[in-house]
Amino acid sequence: MTQKHKEASMKFIEHFGYYPNHPNDIDFDQDAYAEELLKCVEDNFDYTIKKYGTVPKTEQPKPEIIWD
């Protein structure tokens, strides 16, 4: 993982609260992917959902605890 990719991923995770999917190719251009992640953060819109199939984290209700 390149430094640029690592930093962009951290910014994405901090902004959206979940990790994005990445390209399926084993050898993909990490710098170009990092630019895509930074664009997502700048635009406040996750383009990786449609492009890479990222599943956003959804709010789950707190479980109801039943004590016997």
ABEGO torsion letter per residue (X at the ends): XBAAAAAAAAAAAAAAGBBBBBBABABBBAAAAAAAAAAAAAAGBBAAAAAAGBBBBBBBBBBBBBBX
